[in-house]
Amino acid sequence: MHYRFDTRTKLRMDVELRLNGFGLGCFLTRDIDSMGVFIEAPRTGLQLHDVIEIDFLFDATGTDTHTQRGVVVRCAEDGVAVMFVAESVALFEALGDRLFDRYPPGYTTLAS
């Protein structure tokens, strides 16, 4: 069983998922913390312990992205919970003002 070390913050953001280099489509995040994210991705065929790549899309054109690897730790009818393979300071810096109230400037993670 995986336990959270941080409180998830609501965040609706477009992401694209890949499994073994194969694109699974574009989905929405529901919430995020420094250790993982829940993605509303029903019927993707993802299974527990799949290692996936998540492209966080910061603009509508898909040119401003950040890629994060993660492991599927829970599968539900409405999506998957993903634990990041490693904490990413770069991801939270890129999220910037979207999570300002939760991760203000100067916030550090275990990877910092």
Biotite code that builds the C-alpha atoms (Angstrom):
import biotite.structure as struc

atoms = struc.array([
    struc.Atom([0.000, 0.000, 0.000], chain_id="A", res_id=1, res_name="MET", atom_name="CA", element="C"),
    struc.Atom([1.281, 3.450, -0.887], chain_id="A", res_id=2, res_name="HIS", atom_name="CA", element="C"),
    struc.Atom([0.647, 6.286, 1.530], chain_id="A", res_id=3, res_name="TYR", atom_name="CA", element="C"),
    struc.Atom([0.701, 10.003, 0.809], chain_id="A", res_id=4, res_name="ARG", atom_name="CA", element="C"),
    struc.Atom([3.280, 12.188, 2.514], chain_id="A", res_id=5, res_name="PHE", atom_name="CA", element="C"),
    struc.Atom([1.724, 15.434, 1.316], chain_id="A", res_id=6, res_name="ASP", atom_name="CA", element="C"),
    struc.Atom([-1.787, 16.820, 0.854], chain_id="A", res_id=7, res_name="THR", atom_name="CA", element="C"),
    struc.Atom([-3.035, 16.776, -2.716], chain_id="A", res_id=8, res_name="ARG", atom_name="CA", element="C"),
    struc.Atom([-3.973, 20.115, -4.297], chain_id="A", res_id=9, res_name="THR", atom_name="CA", element="C"),
    struc.Atom([-6.834, 20.375, -6.805], chain_id="A", res_id=10, res_name="LYS", atom_name="CA", element="C"),
    struc.Atom([-5.414, 21.059, -10.252], chain_id="A", res_id=11, res_name="LEU", atom_name="CA", element="C"),
    struc.Atom([-7.218, 20.708, -13.587], chain_id="A", res_id=12, res_name="ARG", atom_name="CA", element="C"),
    struc.Atom([-4.582, 20.507, -16.289], chain_id="A", res_id=13, res_name="MET", atom_name="CA", element="C"),
    struc.Atom([-4.236, 18.771, -19.644], chain_id="A", res_id=14, res_name="ASP", atom_name="CA", element="C"),
    struc.Atom([-1.746, 15.911, -19.780], chain_id="A", res_id=15, res_name="VAL", atom_name="CA", element="C"),
    struc.Atom([-0.763, 13.385, -22.410], chain_id="A", res_id=16, res_name="GLU", atom_name="CA", element="C"),
    struc.Atom([0.128, 9.858, -21.315], chain_id="A", res_id=17, res_name="LEU", atom_name="CA", element="C"),
    struc.Atom([2.538, 7.370, -22.880], chain_id="A", res_id=18, res_name="ARG", atom_name="CA", element="C"),
    struc.Atom([3.199, 3.729, -22.050], chain_id="A", res_id=19, res_name="LEU", atom_name="CA", element="C"),
    struc.Atom([6.312, 2.171, -23.594], chain_id="A", res_id=20, res_name="ASN", atom_name="CA", element="C"),
    struc.Atom([6.459, 5.082, -26.053], chain_id="A", res_id=21, res_name="GLY", atom_name="CA", element="C"),
    struc.Atom([2.866, 4.541, -27.214], chain_id="A", res_id=22, res_name="PHE", atom_name="CA", element="C"),
    struc.Atom([0.535, 7.527, -26.807], chain_id="A", res_id=23, res_name="GLY", atom_name="CA", element="C"),
    struc.Atom([-2.599, 6.797, -24.776], chain_id="A", res_id=24, res_name="LEU", atom_name="CA", element="C"),
    struc.Atom([-4.290, 10.154, -25.362], chain_id="A", res_id=25, res_name="GLY", atom_name="CA", element="C"),
    struc.Atom([-4.939, 13.494, -23.694], chain_id="A", res_id=26, res_name="CYS", atom_name="CA", element="C"),
    struc.Atom([-6.511, 13.551, -20.226], chain_id="A", res_id=27, res_name="PHE", atom_name="CA", element="C"),
    struc.Atom([-7.090, 15.865, -17.244], chain_id="A", res_id=28, res_name="LEU", atom_name="CA", element="C"),
    struc.Atom([-5.423, 15.888, -13.865], chain_id="A", res_id=29, res_name="THR", atom_name="CA", element="C"),
    struc.Atom([-7.674, 16.019, -10.801], chain_id="A", res_id=30, res_name="ARG", atom_name="CA", element="C"),
    struc.Atom([-5.129, 16.739, -8.070], chain_id="A", res_id=31, res_name="ASP", atom_name="CA", element="C"),
    struc.Atom([-1.397, 16.716, -7.461], chain_id="A", res_id=32, res_name="ILE", atom_name="CA", element="C"),
    struc.Atom([1.232, 16.768, -4.735], chain_id="A", res_id=33, res_name="ASP", atom_name="CA", element="C"),
    struc.Atom([5.011, 16.532, -4.676], chain_id="A", res_id=34, res_name="SER", atom_name="CA", element="C"),
    struc.Atom([4.885, 12.732, -4.843], chain_id="A", res_id=35, res_name="MET", atom_name="CA", element="C"),
    struc.Atom([2.194, 12.066, -7.435], chain_id="A", res_id=36, res_name="GLY", atom_name="CA", element="C"),
    struc.Atom([-0.946, 12.940, -9.350], chain_id="A", res_id=37, res_name="VAL", atom_name="CA", element="C"),
    struc.Atom([-4.438, 11.586, -10.017], chain_id="A", res_id=38, res_name="PHE", atom_name="CA", element="C"),
    struc.Atom([-5.330, 11.625, -13.699], chain_id="A", res_id=39, res_name="ILE", atom_name="CA", element="C"),
    struc.Atom([-8.873, 11.230, -14.973], chain_id="A", res_id=40, res_name="GLU", atom_name="CA", element="C"),
    struc.Atom([-8.055, 8.570, -17.555], chain_id="A", res_id=41, res_name="ALA", atom_name="CA", element="C"),
    struc.Atom([-10.803, 5.946, -17.763], chain_id="A", res_id=42, res_name="PRO", atom_name="CA", element="C"),
    struc.Atom([-10.489, 2.952, -20.061], chain_id="A", res_id=43, res_name="ARG", atom_name="CA", element="C"),
    struc.Atom([-6.797, 3.369, -20.886], chain_id="A", res_id=44, res_name="THR", atom_name="CA", element="C"),
    struc.Atom([-5.919, -0.228, -20.057], chain_id="A", res_id=45, res_name="GLY", atom_name="CA", element="C"),
    struc.Atom([-3.275, 0.955, -17.598], chain_id="A", res_id=46, res_name="LEU", atom_name="CA", element="C"),
    struc.Atom([-2.470, -1.552, -14.882], chain_id="A", res_id=47, res_name="GLN", atom_name="CA", element="C"),
    struc.Atom([-0.959, -1.424, -11.431], chain_id="A", res_id=48, res_name="LEU", atom_name="CA", element="C"),
    struc.Atom([2.834, -0.897, -11.574], chain_id="A", res_id=49, res_name="HIS", atom_name="CA", element="C"),
    struc.Atom([2.875, 0.314, -15.205], chain_id="A", res_id=50, res_name="ASP", atom_name="CA", element="C"),
    struc.Atom([5.631, 2.898, -15.665], chain_id="A", res_id=51, res_name="VAL", atom_name="CA", element="C"),
    struc.Atom([4.286, 5.762, -17.747], chain_id="A", res_id=52, res_name="ILE", atom_name="CA", element="C"),
    struc.Atom([5.404, 9.147, -19.033], chain_id="A", res_id=53, res_name="GLU", atom_name="CA", element="C"),
    struc.Atom([3.186, 12.140, -18.325], chain_id="A", res_id=54, res_name="ILE", atom_name="CA", element="C"),
    struc.Atom([3.487, 15.256, -20.477], chain_id="A", res_id=55, res_name="ASP", atom_name="CA", element="C"),
    struc.Atom([2.067, 18.215, -18.544], chain_id="A", res_id=56, res_name="PHE", atom_name="CA", element="C"),
    struc.Atom([0.755, 20.660, -21.186], chain_id="A", res_id=57, res_name="LEU", atom_name="CA", element="C"),
    struc.Atom([1.218, 24.284, -20.174], chain_id="A", res_id=58, res_name="PHE", atom_name="CA", element="C"),
    struc.Atom([-0.355, 25.773, -23.307], chain_id="A", res_id=59, res_name="ASP", atom_name="CA", element="C"),
    struc.Atom([-2.952, 24.810, -25.885], chain_id="A", res_id=60, res_name="ALA", atom_name="CA", element="C"),
    struc.Atom([-0.377, 24.289, -28.640], chain_id="A", res_id=61, res_name="THR", atom_name="CA", element="C"),
    struc.Atom([1.520, 21.621, -26.721], chain_id="A", res_id=62, res_name="GLY", atom_name="CA", element="C"),
    struc.Atom([4.837, 23.400, -27.196], chain_id="A", res_id=63, res_name="THR", atom_name="CA", element="C"),
    struc.Atom([5.293, 24.276, -23.519], chain_id="A", res_id=64, res_name="ASP", atom_name="CA", element="C"),
    struc.Atom([5.419, 20.902, -21.738], chain_id="A", res_id=65, res_name="THR", atom_name="CA", element="C"),
    struc.Atom([7.127, 19.143, -18.877], chain_id="A", res_id=66, res_name="HIS", atom_name="CA", element="C"),
    struc.Atom([7.575, 15.370, -18.897], chain_id="A", res_id=67, res_name="THR", atom_name="CA", element="C"),
    struc.Atom([7.478, 13.351, -15.695], chain_id="A", res_id=68, res_name="GLN", atom_name="CA", element="C"),
    struc.Atom([7.778, 9.574, -15.281], chain_id="A", res_id=69, res_name="ARG", atom_name="CA", element="C"),
    struc.Atom([5.548, 7.766, -12.827], chain_id="A", res_id=70, res_name="GLY", atom_name="CA", element="C"),
    struc.Atom([4.290, 4.398, -11.636], chain_id="A", res_id=71, res_name="VAL", atom_name="CA", element="C"),
    struc.Atom([0.579, 3.562, -11.564], chain_id="A", res_id=72, res_name="VAL", atom_name="CA", element="C"),
    struc.Atom([-0.226, 2.840, -7.907], chain_id="A", res_id=73, res_name="VAL", atom_name="CA", element="C"),
    struc.Atom([-4.030, 2.724, -8.107], chain_id="A", res_id=74, res_name="ARG", atom_name="CA", element="C"),
    struc.Atom([-6.497, 2.029, -10.898], chain_id="A", res_id=75, res_name="CYS", atom_name="CA", element="C"),
    struc.Atom([-10.085, 3.247, -10.609], chain_id="A", res_id=76, res_name="ALA", atom_name="CA", element="C"),
    struc.Atom([-13.038, 3.470, -12.963], chain_id="A", res_id=77, res_name="GLU", atom_name="CA", element="C"),
    struc.Atom([-12.474, 7.200, -13.399], chain_id="A", res_id=78, res_name="ASP", atom_name="CA", element="C"),
    struc.Atom([-8.691, 7.213, -13.691], chain_id="A", res_id=79, res_name="GLY", atom_name="CA", element="C"),
    struc.Atom([-5.323, 6.344, -12.225], chain_id="A", res_id=80, res_name="VAL", atom_name="CA", element="C"),
    struc.Atom([-3.195, 7.468, -9.298], chain_id="A", res_id=81, res_name="ALA", atom_name="CA", element="C"),
    struc.Atom([0.433, 7.849, -10.304], chain_id="A", res_id=82, res_name="VAL", atom_name="CA", element="C"),
    struc.Atom([3.428, 8.100, -7.994], chain_id="A", res_id=83, res_name="MET", atom_name="CA", element="C"),
    struc.Atom([6.297, 10.057, -9.534], chain_id="A", res_id=84, res_name="PHE", atom_name="CA", element="C"),
    struc.Atom([9.463, 8.011, -10.071], chain_id="A", res_id=85, res_name="VAL", atom_name="CA", element="C"),
    struc.Atom([11.459, 10.920, -8.621], chain_id="A", res_id=86, res_name="ALA", atom_name="CA", element="C"),
    struc.Atom([10.422, 14.254, -7.172], chain_id="A", res_id=87, res_name="GLU", atom_name="CA", element="C"),
    struc.Atom([10.856, 16.991, -9.716], chain_id="A", res_id=88, res_name="SER", atom_name="CA", element="C"),
    struc.Atom([11.727, 20.493, -8.636], chain_id="A", res_id=89, res_name="VAL", atom_name="CA", element="C"),
    struc.Atom([11.499, 21.486, -12.317], chain_id="A", res_id=90, res_name="ALA", atom_name="CA", element="C"),
    struc.Atom([7.869, 20.362, -12.548], chain_id="A", res_id=91, res_name="LEU", atom_name="CA", element="C"),
    struc.Atom([6.791, 22.426, -9.547], chain_id="A", res_id=92, res_name="PHE", atom_name="CA", element="C"),
    struc.Atom([8.764, 25.429, -10.766], chain_id="A", res_id=93, res_name="GLU", atom_name="CA", element="C"),
    struc.Atom([6.968, 25.090, -14.111], chain_id="A", res_id=94, res_name="ALA", atom_name="CA", element="C"),
    struc.Atom([3.586, 24.854, -12.360], chain_id="A", res_id=95, res_name="LEU", atom_name="CA", element="C"),
    struc.Atom([4.472, 28.151, -10.671], chain_id="A", res_id=96, res_name="GLY", atom_name="CA", element="C"),
    struc.Atom([1.397, 30.263, -9.968], chain_id="A", res_id=97, res_name="ASP", atom_name="CA", element="C"),
    struc.Atom([-1.002, 27.328, -10.423], chain_id="A", res_id=98, res_name="ARG", atom_name="CA", element="C"),
    struc.Atom([0.146, 26.002, -7.042], chain_id="A", res_id=99, res_name="LEU", atom_name="CA", element="C"),
    struc.Atom([1.418, 29.214, -5.452], chain_id="A", res_id=100, res_name="PHE", atom_name="CA", element="C"),
    struc.Atom([-0.713, 28.841, -2.321], chain_id="A", res_id=101, res_name="ASP", atom_name="CA", element="C"),
    struc.Atom([0.566, 25.293, -1.747], chain_id="A", res_id=102, res_name="ARG", atom_name="CA", element="C"),
    struc.Atom([4.176, 25.524, -2.976], chain_id="A", res_id=103, res_name="TYR", atom_name="CA", element="C"),
    struc.Atom([5.360, 29.140, -2.618], chain_id="A", res_id=104, res_name="PRO", atom_name="CA", element="C"),
    struc.Atom([8.710, 30.381, -3.981], chain_id="A", res_id=105, res_name="PRO", atom_name="CA", element="C"),
    struc.Atom([11.553, 28.805, -2.053], chain_id="A", res_id=106, res_name="GLY", atom_name="CA", element="C"),
    struc.Atom([9.638, 25.559, -1.432], chain_id="A", res_id=107, res_name="TYR", atom_name="CA", element="C"),
    struc.Atom([11.960, 22.582, -1.504], chain_id="A", res_id=108, res_name="THR", atom_name="CA", element="C"),
    struc.Atom([11.305, 18.896, -2.028], chain_id="A", res_id=109, res_name="THR", atom_name="CA", element="C"),
    struc.Atom([13.304, 15.860, -1.015], chain_id="A", res_id=110, res_name="LEU", atom_name="CA", element="C"),
    struc.Atom([15.026, 16.152, -4.419], chain_id="A", res_id=111, res_name="ALA", atom_name="CA", element="C"),
    struc.Atom([16.099, 19.760, -3.774], chain_id="A", res_id=112, res_name="SER", atom_name="CA", element="C"),
])
